[in-house]
Amino acid sequence: MADEPVEKTELEKSRDVINQLKEMQHYAKSNIERLTDIWLRLDGELKQKALATKVEPLITEQNNFHDALEKLIGDYEEVCSGMDDGEPAEG
């Protein structure tokens, strides 16, 4: 008797999506740190303030992206807290 693959529940599939979002959030934070390091080098060590100024909006946008992901993850986790773990996903 062959084992049939078990259908993931809607909650399990949702947790998979949340994990993907958390991974994206991790990389967004890493990008913020890298951009900040580049900004510090341009502004300080390399004395290229004009270029450093161009990096600032990138840091801001990456921060906004990170914050939006954090909000989405929180909202999704809240939705998942009300899901039944025993029902297979629809679709």
N, C-alpha and C positions, 0 to 999 in steps of 0.2 A: 504494500500500500504506500503510494507516494504521498509525501507531505505536500499539501496544497499551501501556497503562500497565504498568509493571513492578511486580510484586508485591513489597512490602517483605519482607525477611527478618525472622525473629523477633528477631534481634539489632538490626536497624534500628528495629523497632517498640519494642523495649526501650529503645534509646537515646533515642527520642522521649519515652518516659515519664520517663526519667531527667532529660532536659532540662526537662520540665514540673515535676518535683519540685525541680530546682535553681532554677527561677524562683520557685516558692513559697517556697523557703528564702531567696532574696534579699528577697522582700517581708516575710517574717517578721523578718529582720534589720532592715529598714527600720522596721517597726512597733516593734521594741525601741528603736531610736534615737529615734523620735518619742515613745514613751511615757516614755522616760527624760528627754527634754527637757521634756515636760509635767510630770513629777514634780519636776524641778529648779525649774521656774517656780512651781509650786504651793507647794513646800516653802520656797523662798527668796524670790524676788521678790514673790510674792503673799501670803506668810505664811498659807497655807491648809493647815496641816499635816494636818487631819482628811481633807481631800480627797486630799492627797498620799499618805496612808496607804492609801487605797482604790485608788490606781494601782499600788502595789507588787505586789499579787498578779497584776495583769494583766501586769506586766513578767515576773514569775516564770513564769507560764503561757506567755507568748510565747517565753521562753527555752527552756522545756521542749519546746514545739512545734518550735522551730528545731533543737534538739539531736536530737529524734526524727527529723526530716527528714534531718539529716546522717547519722545512723546508717542509716536506710533507704537513702539514696543510696549509701553505702559498701557496704552488703550487696548492693544490686542491681548495682552496678558489678562486684562480685566474681563474682556469678552470670553476668553478661554476659561476663566474661573467659574463661569456659569454654564459651561458645556458639560454634557454627560460623556464620560470616558468610555462607555460601553457600546455606543452606536456607531456603525460604519459611516463614513462620509458619504454624502449624496453626490451624485455626479458620476 
